[in-house]
Amino acid sequence: MAFLTDVFARSEPMTFSSLVRGFREMRRRSAVRREIIDELSALNDRELADLNISRFDVRAIADEAARRA
Protein backbone atom coordinates (compact mmCIF):
# COMPACT_ATOMS: atom_id res chain seq x y z
CA MET A 1 0.00 0.00 0.00
CA ALA A 2 2.83 2.40 0.77
CA PHE A 3 4.09 1.89 -2.77
CA LEU A 4 0.82 3.13 -4.25
CA THR A 5 0.74 6.09 -1.88
CA ASP A 6 4.28 7.02 -2.94
CA VAL A 7 3.47 6.66 -6.64
CA PHE A 8 0.34 8.79 -6.53
CA ALA A 9 1.82 11.43 -4.22
CA ARG A 10 4.56 12.36 -6.68
CA SER A 11 4.36 15.65 -8.51
CA GLU A 12 6.12 14.29 -11.59
CA PRO A 13 4.10 12.53 -14.29
CA MET A 14 3.83 8.77 -13.93
CA THR A 15 5.75 6.90 -16.62
CA PHE A 16 6.14 3.25 -17.37
CA SER A 17 9.75 3.32 -16.18
CA SER A 18 8.74 4.91 -12.86
CA LEU A 19 6.13 2.18 -12.39
CA VAL A 20 8.74 -0.49 -13.11
CA ARG A 21 11.17 1.14 -10.65
CA GLY A 22 8.42 1.29 -8.04
CA PHE A 23 7.50 -2.35 -8.60
CA ARG A 24 11.14 -3.43 -8.26
CA GLU A 25 11.47 -1.41 -5.06
CA MET A 26 8.30 -3.01 -3.70
CA ARG A 27 9.63 -6.50 -4.50
CA ARG A 28 13.00 -5.70 -2.88
CA ARG A 29 11.34 -4.48 0.30
CA SER A 30 9.07 -7.51 0.33
CA ALA A 31 12.11 -9.79 0.06
CA VAL A 32 13.77 -7.99 2.98
CA ARG A 33 10.60 -8.37 5.05
CA ARG A 34 10.27 -12.06 4.22
CA GLU A 35 13.95 -12.74 5.02
CA ILE A 36 13.68 -11.07 8.43
CA ILE A 37 10.48 -12.92 9.28
CA ASP A 38 12.09 -16.23 8.29
CA GLU A 39 15.24 -15.58 10.30
CA LEU A 40 13.46 -14.43 13.46
CA SER A 41 10.87 -17.20 13.22
CA ALA A 42 13.67 -19.76 13.12
CA LEU A 43 14.85 -18.67 16.56
CA ASN A 44 13.48 -20.41 19.63
CA ASP A 45 11.68 -18.52 22.40
CA ARG A 46 14.80 -18.33 24.55
CA GLU A 47 16.86 -16.78 21.76
CA LEU A 48 14.14 -14.27 21.02
CA ALA A 49 13.91 -13.41 24.72
CA ASP A 50 17.67 -12.81 24.77
CA LEU A 51 17.12 -10.25 22.00
CA ASN A 52 14.19 -8.79 23.95
CA ILE A 53 11.77 -9.73 21.15
CA SER A 54 8.49 -11.58 21.49
CA ARG A 55 7.01 -13.69 18.71
CA PHE A 56 4.22 -11.15 18.55
CA ASP A 57 6.74 -8.44 17.53
CA VAL A 58 8.39 -10.34 14.65
CA ARG A 59 6.12 -9.02 11.88
CA ALA A 60 6.23 -5.44 13.17
CA ILE A 61 10.02 -5.55 13.28
CA ALA A 62 10.14 -6.95 9.75
CA ASP A 63 7.72 -4.27 8.49
CA GLU A 64 9.81 -1.49 10.01
CA ALA A 65 13.06 -2.92 8.60
CA ALA A 66 11.50 -3.23 5.13
CA ARG A 67 10.30 0.37 5.28
CA ARG A 68 13.81 1.55 6.11
CA ALA A 69 15.49 -0.66 3.47
mmCIF file of the N, C-alpha and C atoms, coordinates in Angstrom:
data_MODEL
# 
_entry.id   MODEL 
# 
loop_
_atom_site.group_PDB 
_atom_site.id 
_atom_site.type_symbol 
_atom_site.label_atom_id 
_atom_site.label_alt_id 
_atom_site.label_comp_id 
_atom_site.label_asym_id 
_atom_site.label_entity_id 
_atom_site.label_seq_id 
_atom_site.pdbx_PDB_ins_code 
_atom_site.Cartn_x 
_atom_site.Cartn_y 
_atom_site.Cartn_z 
_atom_site.occupancy 
_atom_site.B_iso_or_equiv 
_atom_site.pdbx_formal_charge 
_atom_site.auth_seq_id 
_atom_site.auth_comp_id 
_atom_site.auth_asym_id 
_atom_site.auth_atom_id 
_atom_site.pdbx_PDB_model_num 
ATOM 1   N N  . MET A 1 1  ? 0.810  -1.194  0.000   1.00 0.00 ? 1  MET A N  1 
ATOM 2   C CA . MET A 1 1  ? 0.000  0.000   0.000   1.00 0.00 ? 1  MET A CA 1 
ATOM 3   C C  . MET A 1 1  ? 0.857  1.262   0.000   1.00 0.00 ? 1  MET A C  1 
ATOM 4   N N  . ALA A 1 2  ? 1.965  1.222   0.719   1.00 0.00 ? 2  ALA A N  1 
ATOM 5   C CA . ALA A 1 2  ? 2.831  2.396   0.770   1.00 0.00 ? 2  ALA A CA 1 
ATOM 6   C C  . ALA A 1 2  ? 3.370  2.715   -0.618  1.00 0.00 ? 2  ALA A C  1 
ATOM 7   N N  . PHE A 1 3  ? 3.596  1.685   -1.408  1.00 0.00 ? 3  PHE A N  1 
ATOM 8   C CA . PHE A 1 3  ? 4.088  1.894   -2.765  1.00 0.00 ? 3  PHE A CA 1 
ATOM 9   C C  . PHE A 1 3  ? 3.101  2.732   -3.564  1.00 0.00 ? 3  PHE A C  1 
ATOM 10  N N  . LEU A 1 4  ? 1.821  2.389   -3.499  1.00 0.00 ? 4  LEU A N  1 
ATOM 11  C CA . LEU A 1 4  ? 0.820  3.132   -4.248  1.00 0.00 ? 4  LEU A CA 1 
ATOM 12  C C  . LEU A 1 4  ? 0.699  4.562   -3.743  1.00 0.00 ? 4  LEU A C  1 
ATOM 13  N N  . THR A 1 5  ? 0.788  4.738   -2.449  1.00 0.00 ? 5  THR A N  1 
ATOM 14  C CA . THR A 1 5  ? 0.744  6.089   -1.884  1.00 0.00 ? 5  THR A CA 1 
ATOM 15  C C  . THR A 1 5  ? 1.906  6.912   -2.406  1.00 0.00 ? 5  THR A C  1 
ATOM 16  N N  . ASP A 1 6  ? 3.099  6.313   -2.442  1.00 0.00 ? 6  ASP A N  1 
ATOM 17  C CA . ASP A 1 6  ? 4.278  7.021   -2.939  1.00 0.00 ? 6  ASP A CA 1 
ATOM 18  C C  . ASP A 1 6  ? 4.143  7.370   -4.423  1.00 0.00 ? 6  ASP A C  1 
ATOM 19  N N  . VAL A 1 7  ? 3.601  6.438   -5.192  1.00 0.00 ? 7  VAL A N  1 
ATOM 20  C CA . VAL A 1 7  ? 3.470  6.662   -6.635  1.00 0.00 ? 7  VAL A CA 1 
ATOM 21  C C  . VAL A 1 7  ? 2.489  7.796   -6.909  1.00 0.00 ? 7  VAL A C  1 
ATOM 22  N N  . PHE A 1 8  ? 1.347  7.787   -6.249  1.00 0.00 ? 8  PHE A N  1 
ATOM 23  C CA . PHE A 1 8  ? 0.335  8.791   -6.533  1.00 0.00 ? 8  PHE A CA 1 
ATOM 24  C C  . PHE A 1 8  ? 0.613  10.136  -5.874  1.00 0.00 ? 8  PHE A C  1 
ATOM 25  N N  . ALA A 1 9  ? 1.499  10.187  -4.902  1.00 0.00 ? 9  ALA A N  1 
ATOM 26  C CA . ALA A 1 9  ? 1.823  11.435  -4.216  1.00 0.00 ? 9  ALA A CA 1 
ATOM 27  C C  . ALA A 1 9  ? 2.881  12.239  -4.962  1.00 0.00 ? 9  ALA A C  1 
ATOM 28  N N  . ARG A 1 10 ? 3.490  11.677  -5.958  1.00 0.00 ? 10 ARG A N  1 
ATOM 29  C CA . ARG A 1 10 ? 4.557  12.365  -6.683  1.00 0.00 ? 10 ARG A CA 1 
ATOM 30  C C  . ARG A 1 10 ? 3.982  13.485  -7.540  1.00 0.00 ? 10 ARG A C  1 
ATOM 31  N N  . SER A 1 11 ? 4.784  14.526  -7.683  1.00 0.00 ? 11 SER A N  1 
ATOM 32  C CA . SER A 1 11 ? 4.357  15.649  -8.511  1.00 0.00 ? 11 SER A CA 1 
ATOM 33  C C  . SER A 1 11 ? 4.748  15.441  -9.980  1.00 0.00 ? 11 SER A C  1 
ATOM 34  N N  . GLU A 1 12 ? 5.703  14.556  -10.215 1.00 0.00 ? 12 GLU A N  1 
ATOM 35  C CA . GLU A 1 12 ? 6.124  14.288  -11.587 1.00 0.00 ? 12 GLU A CA 1 
ATOM 36  C C  . GLU A 1 12 ? 5.123  13.358  -12.266 1.00 0.00 ? 12 GLU A C  1 
ATOM 37  N N  . PRO A 1 13 ? 5.032  13.423  -13.590 1.00 0.00 ? 13 PRO A N  1 
ATOM 38  C CA . PRO A 1 13 ? 4.099  12.533  -14.287 1.00 0.00 ? 13 PRO A CA 1 
ATOM 39  C C  . PRO A 1 13 ? 4.520  11.066  -14.142 1.00 0.00 ? 13 PRO A C  1 
ATOM 40  N N  . MET A 1 14 ? 3.553  10.198  -14.078 1.00 0.00 ? 14 MET A N  1 
ATOM 41  C CA . MET A 1 14 ? 3.830  8.772   -13.934 1.00 0.00 ? 14 MET A CA 1 
ATOM 42  C C  . MET A 1 14 ? 4.182  8.201   -15.300 1.00 0.00 ? 14 MET A C  1 
ATOM 43  N N  . THR A 1 15 ? 5.316  7.528   -15.374 1.00 0.00 ? 15 THR A N  1 
ATOM 44  C CA . THR A 1 15 ? 5.747  6.901   -16.622 1.00 0.00 ? 15 THR A CA 1 
ATOM 45  C C  . THR A 1 15 ? 5.868  5.403   -16.385 1.00 0.00 ? 15 THR A C  1 
ATOM 46  N N  . PHE A 1 16 ? 5.987  4.695   -17.477 1.00 0.00 ? 16 PHE A N  1 
ATOM 47  C CA . PHE A 1 16 ? 6.143  3.247   -17.371 1.00 0.00 ? 16 PHE A CA 1 
ATOM 48  C C  . PHE A 1 16 ? 7.407  2.899   -16.601 1.00 0.00 ? 16 PHE A C  1 
ATOM 49  N N  . SER A 1 17 ? 8.489  3.618   -16.867 1.00 0.00 ? 17 SER A N  1 
ATOM 50  C CA . SER A 1 17 ? 9.750  3.316   -16.178 1.00 0.00 ? 17 SER A CA 1 
ATOM 51  C C  . SER A 1 17 ? 9.647  3.606   -14.680 1.00 0.00 ? 17 SER A C  1 
ATOM 52  N N  . SER A 1 18 ? 8.900  4.644   -14.297 1.00 0.00 ? 18 SER A N  1 
ATOM 53  C CA . SER A 1 18 ? 8.737  4.912   -12.865 1.00 0.00 ? 18 SER A CA 1 
ATOM 54  C C  . SER A 1 18 ? 7.886  3.823   -12.206 1.00 0.00 ? 18 SER A C  1 
ATOM 55  N N  . LEU A 1 19 ? 6.920  3.293   -12.919 1.00 0.00 ? 19 LEU A N  1 
ATOM 56  C CA . LEU A 1 19 ? 6.129  2.180   -12.387 1.00 0.00 ? 19 LEU A CA 1 
ATOM 57  C C  . LEU A 1 19 ? 6.988  0.935   -12.219 1.00 0.00 ? 19 LEU A C  1 
ATOM 58  N N  . VAL A 1 20 ? 7.854  0.672   -13.194 1.00 0.00 ? 20 VAL A N  1 
ATOM 59  C CA . VAL A 1 20 ? 8.740  -0.488  -13.113 1.00 0.00 ? 20 VAL A CA 1 
ATOM 60  C C  . VAL A 1 20 ? 9.701  -0.329  -11.938 1.00 0.00 ? 20 VAL A C  1 
ATOM 61  N N  . ARG A 1 21 ? 10.282 0.875   -11.782 1.00 0.00 ? 21 ARG A N  1 
ATOM 62  C CA . ARG A 1 21 ? 11.174 1.136   -10.650 1.00 0.00 ? 21 ARG A CA 1 
ATOM 63  C C  . ARG A 1 21 ? 10.430 0.936   -9.328  1.00 0.00 ? 21 ARG A C  1 
ATOM 64  N N  . GLY A 1 22 ? 9.213  1.446   -9.262  1.00 0.00 ? 22 GLY A N  1 
ATOM 65  C CA . GLY A 1 22 ? 8.416  1.290   -8.045  1.00 0.00 ? 22 GLY A CA 1 
ATOM 66  C C  . GLY A 1 22 ? 8.107  -0.166  -7.749  1.00 0.00 ? 22 GLY A C  1 
ATOM 67  N N  . PHE A 1 23 ? 7.794  -0.922  -8.778  1.00 0.00 ? 23 PHE A N  1 
ATOM 68  C CA . PHE A 1 23 ? 7.500  -2.346  -8.597  1.00 0.00 ? 23 PHE A CA 1 
ATOM 69  C C  . PHE A 1 23 ? 8.740  -3.093  -8.117  1.00 0.00 ? 23 PHE A C  1 
ATOM 70  N N  . ARG A 1 24 ? 9.894  -2.776  -8.696  1.00 0.00 ? 24 ARG A N  1 
ATOM 71  C CA . ARG A 1 24 ? 11.139 -3.426  -8.257  1.00 0.00 ? 24 ARG A CA 1 
ATOM 72  C C  . ARG A 1 24 ? 11.454 -3.088  -6.807  1.00 0.00 ? 24 ARG A C  1 
ATOM 73  N N  . GLU A 1 25 ? 11.232 -1.837  -6.437  1.00 0.00 ? 25 GLU A N  1 
ATOM 74  C CA . GLU A 1 25 ? 11.468 -1.413  -5.059  1.00 0.00 ? 25 GLU A CA 1 
ATOM 75  C C  . GLU A 1 25 ? 10.517 -2.154  -4.109  1.00 0.00 ? 25 GLU A C  1 
ATOM 76  N N  . MET A 1 26 ? 9.275  -2.297  -4.511  1.00 0.00 ? 26 MET A N  1 
ATOM 77  C CA . MET A 1 26 ? 8.303  -3.013  -3.696  1.00 0.00 ? 26 MET A CA 1 
ATOM 78  C C  . MET A 1 26 ? 8.723  -4.476  -3.515  1.00 0.00 ? 26 MET A C  1 
ATOM 79  N N  . ARG A 1 27 ? 9.189  -5.106  -4.584  1.00 0.00 ? 27 ARG A N  1 
ATOM 80  C CA . ARG A 1 27 ? 9.634  -6.500  -4.498  1.00 0.00 ? 27 ARG A CA 1 
ATOM 81  C C  . ARG A 1 27 ? 10.875 -6.641  -3.619  1.00 0.00 ? 27 ARG A C  1 
ATOM 82  N N  . ARG A 1 28 ? 11.794 -5.672  -3.704  1.00 0.00 ? 28 ARG A N  1 
ATOM 83  C CA . ARG A 1 28 ? 12.997 -5.702  -2.882  1.00 0.00 ? 28 ARG A CA 1 
ATOM 84  C C  . ARG A 1 28 ? 12.645 -5.580  -1.407  1.00 0.00 ? 28 ARG A C  1 
ATOM 85  N N  . ARG A 1 29 ? 11.759 -4.652  -1.091  1.00 0.00 ? 29 ARG A N  1 
ATOM 86  C CA . ARG A 1 29 ? 11.340 -4.475  0.297   1.00 0.00 ? 29 ARG A CA 1 
ATOM 87  C C  . ARG A 1 29 ? 10.579 -5.701  0.804   1.00 0.00 ? 29 ARG A C  1 
ATOM 88  N N  . SER A 1 30 ? 9.799  -6.298  -0.054  1.00 0.00 ? 30 SER A N  1 
ATOM 89  C CA . SER A 1 30 ? 9.070  -7.506  0.326   1.00 0.00 ? 30 SER A CA 1 
ATOM 90  C C  . SER A 1 30 ? 10.039 -8.652  0.621   1.00 0.00 ? 30 SER A C  1 
ATOM 91  N N  . ALA A 1 31 ? 11.112 -8.745  -0.170  1.00 0.00 ? 31 ALA A N  1 
ATOM 92  C CA . ALA A 1 31 ? 12.114 -9.788  0.060   1.00 0.00 ? 31 ALA A CA 1 
ATOM 93  C C  . ALA A 1 31 ? 12.837 -9.564  1.386   1.00 0.00 ? 31 ALA A C  1 
ATOM 94  N N  . VAL A 1 32 ? 13.136 -8.312  1.700   1.00 0.00 ? 32 VAL A N  1 
ATOM 95  C CA . VAL A 1 32 ? 13.774 -7.993  2.984   1.00 0.00 ? 32 VAL A CA 1 
ATOM 96  C C  . VAL A 1 32 ? 12.850 -8.394  4.123   1.00 0.00 ? 32 VAL A C  1 
ATOM 97  N N  . ARG A 1 33 ? 11.578 -8.035  4.009   1.00 0.00 ? 33 ARG A N  1 
ATOM 98  C CA . ARG A 1 33 ? 10.596 -8.369  5.049   1.00 0.00 ? 33 ARG A CA 1 
ATOM 99  C C  . ARG A 1 33 ? 10.504 -9.876  5.254   1.00 0.00 ? 33 ARG A C  1 
ATOM 100 N N  . ARG A 1 34 ? 10.403 -10.612 4.151   1.00 0.00 ? 34 ARG A N  1 
ATOM 101 C CA . ARG A 1 34 ? 10.274 -12.063 4.221   1.00 0.00 ? 34 ARG A CA 1 
ATOM 102 C C  . ARG A 1 34 ? 11.518 -12.691 4.849   1.00 0.00 ? 34 ARG A C  1 
ATOM 103 N N  . GLU A 1 35 ? 12.700 -12.204 4.487   1.00 0.00 ? 35 GLU A N  1 
ATOM 104 C CA . GLU A 1 35 ? 13.946 -12.745 5.025   1.00 0.00 ? 35 GLU A CA 1 
ATOM 105 C C  . GLU A 1 35 ? 14.025 -12.533 6.543   1.00 0.00 ? 35 GLU A C  1 
ATOM 106 N N  . ILE A 1 36 ? 13.645 -11.357 6.995   1.00 0.00 ? 36 ILE A N  1 
ATOM 107 C CA . ILE A 1 36 ? 13.684 -11.073 8.429   1.00 0.00 ? 36 ILE A CA 1 
ATOM 108 C C  . ILE A 1 36 ? 12.682 -11.932 9.179   1.00 0.00 ? 36 ILE A C  1 
ATOM 109 N N  . ILE A 1 37 ? 11.489 -12.070 8.636   1.00 0.00 ? 37 ILE A N  1 
ATOM 110 C CA . ILE A 1 37 ? 10.482 -12.924 9.282   1.00 0.00 ? 37 ILE A CA 1 
ATOM 111 C C  . ILE A 1 37 ? 10.991 -14.356 9.368   1.00 0.00 ? 37 ILE A C  1 
ATOM 112 N N  . ASP A 1 38 ? 11.569 -14.857 8.292   1.00 0.00 ? 38 ASP A N  1 
ATOM 113 C CA . ASP A 1 38 ? 12.085 -16.231 8.292   1.00 0.00 ? 38 ASP A CA 1 
ATOM 114 C C  . ASP A 1 38 ? 13.201 -16.417 9.320   1.00 0.00 ? 38 ASP A C  1 
ATOM 115 N N  . GLU A 1 39 ? 14.110 -15.458 9.372   1.00 0.00 ? 39 GLU A N  1 
ATOM 116 C CA . GLU A 1 39 ? 15.241 -15.581 10.301  1.00 0.00 ? 39 GLU A CA 1 
ATOM 117 C C  . GLU A 1 39 ? 14.785 -15.506 11.756  1.00 0.00 ? 39 GLU A C  1 
ATOM 118 N N  . LEU A 1 40 ? 13.921 -14.550 12.071  1.00 0.00 ? 40 LEU A N  1 
ATOM 119 C CA . LEU A 1 40 ? 13.459 -14.427 13.458  1.00 0.00 ? 40 LEU A CA 1 
ATOM 120 C C  . LEU A 1 40 ? 12.543 -15.578 13.859  1.00 0.00 ? 40 LEU A C  1 
ATOM 121 N N  . SER A 1 41 ? 11.765 -16.068 12.919  1.00 0.00 ? 41 SER A N  1 
ATOM 122 C CA . SER A 1 41 ? 10.869 -17.196 13.219  1.00 0.00 ? 41 SER A CA 1 
ATOM 123 C C  . SER A 1 41 ? 11.642 -18.483 13.479  1.00 0.00 ? 41 SER A C  1 
ATOM 124 N N  . ALA A 1 42 ? 12.843 -18.564 12.925  1.00 0.00 ? 42 ALA A N  1 
ATOM 125 C CA . ALA A 1 42 ? 13.667 -19.763 13.122  1.00 0.00 ? 42 ALA A CA 1 
ATOM 126 C C  . ALA A 1 42 ? 14.264 -19.825 14.520  1.00 0.00 ? 42 ALA A C  1 
ATOM 127 N N  . LEU A 1 43 ? 14.301 -18.685 15.213  1.00 0.00 ? 43 LEU A N  1 
ATOM 128 C CA . LEU A 1 43 ? 14.853 -18.666 16.565  1.00 0.00 ? 43 LEU A CA 1 
ATOM 129 C C  . LEU A 1 43 ? 13.853 -19.259 17.555  1.00 0.00 ? 43 LEU A C  1 
ATOM 130 N N  . ASN A 1 44 ? 14.382 -19.889 18.607  1.00 0.00 ? 44 ASN A N  1 
ATOM 131 C CA . ASN A 1 44 ? 13.479 -20.407 19.630  1.00 0.00 ? 44 ASN A CA 1 
ATOM 132 C C  . ASN A 1 44 ? 13.112 -19.273 20.593  1.00 0.00 ? 44 ASN A C  1 
ATOM 133 N N  . ASP A 1 45 ? 12.171 -19.557 21.489  1.00 0.00 ? 45 ASP A N  1 
ATOM 134 C CA . ASP A 1 45 ? 11.678 -18.521 22.398  1.00 0.00 ? 45 ASP A CA 1 
ATOM 135 C C  . ASP A 1 45 ? 12.780 -17.960 23.295  1.00 0.00 ? 45 ASP A C  1 
ATOM 136 N N  . ARG A 1 46 ? 13.701 -18.783 23.696  1.00 0.00 ? 46 ARG A N  1 
ATOM 137 C CA . ARG A 1 46 ? 14.803 -18.334 24.554  1.00 0.00 ? 46 ARG A CA 1 
ATOM 138 C C  . ARG A 1 46 ? 15.701 -17.342 23.809  1.00 0.00 ? 46 ARG A C  1 
ATOM 139 N N  . GLU A 1 47 ? 16.022 -17.669 22.553  1.00 0.00 ? 47 GLU A N  1 
ATOM 140 C CA . GLU A 1 47 ? 16.865 -16.785 21.757  1.00 0.00 ? 47 GLU A CA 1 
ATOM 141 C C  . GLU A 1 47 ? 16.177 -15.446 21.493  1.00 0.00 ? 47 GLU A C  1 
ATOM 142 N N  . LEU A 1 48 ? 14.891 -15.509 21.218  1.00 0.00 ? 48 LEU A N  1 
ATOM 143 C CA . LEU A 1 48 ? 14.138 -14.266 21.022  1.00 0.00 ? 48 LEU A CA 1 
ATOM 144 C C  . LEU A 1 48 ? 14.107 -13.442 22.306  1.00 0.00 ? 48 LEU A C  1 
ATOM 145 N N  . ALA A 1 49 ? 13.930 -14.114 23.432  1.00 0.00 ? 49 ALA A N  1 
ATOM 146 C CA . ALA A 1 49 ? 13.909 -13.410 24.718  1.00 0.00 ? 49 ALA A CA 1 
ATOM 147 C C  . ALA A 1 49 ? 15.259 -12.754 24.991  1.00 0.00 ? 49 ALA A C  1 
ATOM 148 N N  . ASP A 1 50 ? 16.344 -13.403 24.607  1.00 0.00 ? 50 ASP A N  1 
ATOM 149 C CA . ASP A 1 50 ? 17.674 -12.814 24.772  1.00 0.00 ? 50 ASP A CA 1 
ATOM 150 C C  . ASP A 1 50 ? 17.813 -11.522 23.965  1.00 0.00 ? 50 ASP A C  1 
ATOM 151 N N  . LEU A 1 51 ? 17.108 -11.449 22.847  1.00 0.00 ? 51 LEU A N  1 
ATOM 152 C CA . LEU A 1 51 ? 17.117 -10.254 22.004  1.00 0.00 ? 51 LEU A CA 1 
ATOM 153 C C  . LEU A 1 51 ? 16.030 -9.254  22.413  1.00 0.00 ? 51 LEU A C  1 
ATOM 154 N N  . ASN A 1 52 ? 15.293 -9.617  23.455  1.00 0.00 ? 52 ASN A N  1 
ATOM 155 C CA . ASN A 1 52 ? 14.189 -8.791  23.948  1.00 0.00 ? 52 ASN A CA 1 
ATOM 156 C C  . ASN A 1 52 ? 13.097 -8.611  22.885  1.00 0.00 ? 52 ASN A C  1 
ATOM 157 N N  . ILE A 1 53 ? 12.788 -9.715  22.191  1.00 0.00 ? 53 ILE A N  1 
ATOM 158 C CA . ILE A 1 53 ? 11.768 -9.730  21.146  1.00 0.00 ? 53 ILE A CA 1 
ATOM 159 C C  . ILE A 1 53 ? 10.772 -10.834 21.474  1.00 0.00 ? 53 ILE A C  1 
ATOM 160 N N  . SER A 1 54 ? 9.497  -10.529 21.335  1.00 0.00 ? 54 SER A N  1 
ATOM 161 C CA . SER A 1 54 ? 8.490  -11.579 21.491  1.00 0.00 ? 54 SER A CA 1 
ATOM 162 C C  . SER A 1 54 ? 8.053  -12.031 20.096  1.00 0.00 ? 54 SER A C  1 
ATOM 163 N N  . ARG A 1 55 ? 7.480  -13.197 20.012  1.00 0.00 ? 55 ARG A N  1 
ATOM 164 C CA . ARG A 1 55 ? 7.006  -13.694 18.714  1.00 0.00 ? 55 ARG A CA 1 
ATOM 165 C C  . ARG A 1 55 ? 5.973  -12.739 18.116  1.00 0.00 ? 55 ARG A C  1 
ATOM 166 N N  . PHE A 1 56 ? 5.235  -12.089 18.987  1.00 0.00 ? 56 PHE A N  1 
ATOM 167 C CA . PHE A 1 56 ? 4.216  -11.146 18.550  1.00 0.00 ? 56 PHE A CA 1 
ATOM 168 C C  . PHE A 1 56 ? 4.834  -9.958  17.796  1.00 0.00 ? 56 PHE A C  1 
ATOM 169 N N  . ASP A 1 57 ? 6.070  -9.611  18.119  1.00 0.00 ? 57 ASP A N  1 
ATOM 170 C CA . ASP A 1 57 ? 6.735  -8.444  17.531  1.00 0.00 ? 57 ASP A CA 1 
ATOM 171 C C  . ASP A 1 57 ? 7.447  -8.730  16.211  1.00 0.00 ? 57 ASP A C  1 
ATOM 172 N N  . VAL A 1 58 ? 7.574  -9.968  15.819  1.00 0.00 ? 58 VAL A N  1 
ATOM 173 C CA . VAL A 1 58 ? 8.387  -10.336 14.647  1.00 0.00 ? 58 VAL A CA 1 
ATOM 174 C C  . VAL A 1 58 ? 7.909  -9.620  13.390  1.00 0.00 ? 58 VAL A C  1 
ATOM 175 N N  . ARG A 1 59 ? 6.629  -9.653  13.107  1.00 0.00 ? 59 ARG A N  1 
ATOM 176 C CA . ARG A 1 59 ? 6.121  -9.018  11.878  1.00 0.00 ? 59 ARG A CA 1 
ATOM 177 C C  . ARG A 1 59 ? 6.276  -7.505  11.907  1.00 0.00 ? 59 ARG A C  1 
ATOM 178 N N  . ALA A 1 60 ? 6.061  -6.897  13.058  1.00 0.00 ? 60 ALA A N  1 
ATOM 179 C CA . ALA A 1 60 ? 6.228  -5.444  13.166  1.00 0.00 ? 60 ALA A CA 1 
ATOM 180 C C  . ALA A 1 60 ? 7.685  -5.045  12.942  1.00 0.00 ? 60 ALA A C  1 
ATOM 181 N N  . ILE A 1 61 ? 8.593  -5.819  13.476  1.00 0.00 ? 61 ILE A N  1 
ATOM 182 C CA . ILE A 1 61 ? 10.023 -5.553  13.284  1.00 0.00 ? 61 ILE A CA 1 
ATOM 183 C C  . ILE A 1 61 ? 10.382 -5.693  11.807  1.00 0.00 ? 61 ILE A C  1 
ATOM 184 N N  . ALA A 1 62 ? 9.870  -6.735  11.164  1.00 0.00 ? 62 ALA A N  1 
ATOM 185 C CA . ALA A 1 62 ? 10.137 -6.946  9.746   1.00 0.00 ? 62 ALA A CA 1 
ATOM 186 C C  . ALA A 1 62 ? 9.546  -5.823  8.895   1.00 0.00 ? 62 ALA A C  1 
ATOM 187 N N  . ASP A 1 63 ? 8.348  -5.381  9.228   1.00 0.00 ? 63 ASP A N  1 
ATOM 188 C CA . ASP A 1 63 ? 7.720  -4.273  8.493   1.00 0.00 ? 63 ASP A CA 1 
ATOM 189 C C  . ASP A 1 63 ? 8.558  -3.007  8.588   1.00 0.00 ? 63 ASP A C  1 
ATOM 190 N N  . GLU A 1 64 ? 9.011  -2.698  9.784   1.00 0.00 ? 64 GLU A N  1 
ATOM 191 C CA . GLU A 1 64 ? 9.809  -1.491  10.009  1.00 0.00 ? 64 GLU A CA 1 
ATOM 192 C C  . GLU A 1 64 ? 11.139 -1.587  9.257   1.00 0.00 ? 64 GLU A C  1 
ATOM 193 N N  . ALA A 1 65 ? 11.781 -2.739  9.300   1.00 0.00 ? 65 ALA A N  1 
ATOM 194 C CA . ALA A 1 65 ? 13.056 -2.923  8.596   1.00 0.00 ? 65 ALA A CA 1 
ATOM 195 C C  . ALA A 1 65 ? 12.863 -2.788  7.089   1.00 0.00 ? 65 ALA A C  1 
ATOM 196 N N  . ALA A 1 66 ? 11.774 -3.321  6.567   1.00 0.00 ? 66 ALA A N  1 
ATOM 197 C CA . ALA A 1 66 ? 11.504 -3.226  5.125   1.00 0.00 ? 66 ALA A CA 1 
ATOM 198 C C  . ALA A 1 66 ? 11.230 -1.776  4.725   1.00 0.00 ? 66 ALA A C  1 
ATOM 199 N N  . ARG A 1 67 ? 10.554 -1.027  5.568   1.00 0.00 ? 67 ARG A N  1 
ATOM 200 C CA . ARG A 1 67 ? 10.297 0.372   5.278   1.00 0.00 ? 67 ARG A CA 1 
ATOM 201 C C  . ARG A 1 67 ? 11.597 1.166   5.210   1.00 0.00 ? 67 ARG A C  1 
ATOM 202 N N  . ARG A 1 68 ? 12.543 0.821   6.061   1.00 0.00 ? 68 ARG A N  1 
ATOM 203 C CA . ARG A 1 68 ? 13.811 1.546   6.105   1.00 0.00 ? 68 ARG A CA 1 
ATOM 204 C C  . ARG A 1 68 ? 14.803 1.069   5.037   1.00 0.00 ? 68 ARG A C  1 
ATOM 205 N N  . ALA A 1 69 ? 14.549 -0.093  4.458   1.00 0.00 ? 69 ALA A N  1 
ATOM 206 C CA . ALA A 1 69 ? 15.485 -0.659  3.468   1.00 0.00 ? 69 ALA A CA 1 
ATOM 207 C C  . ALA A 1 69 ? 15.459 0.090   2.156   1.00 0.00 ? 69 ALA A C  1 
# 
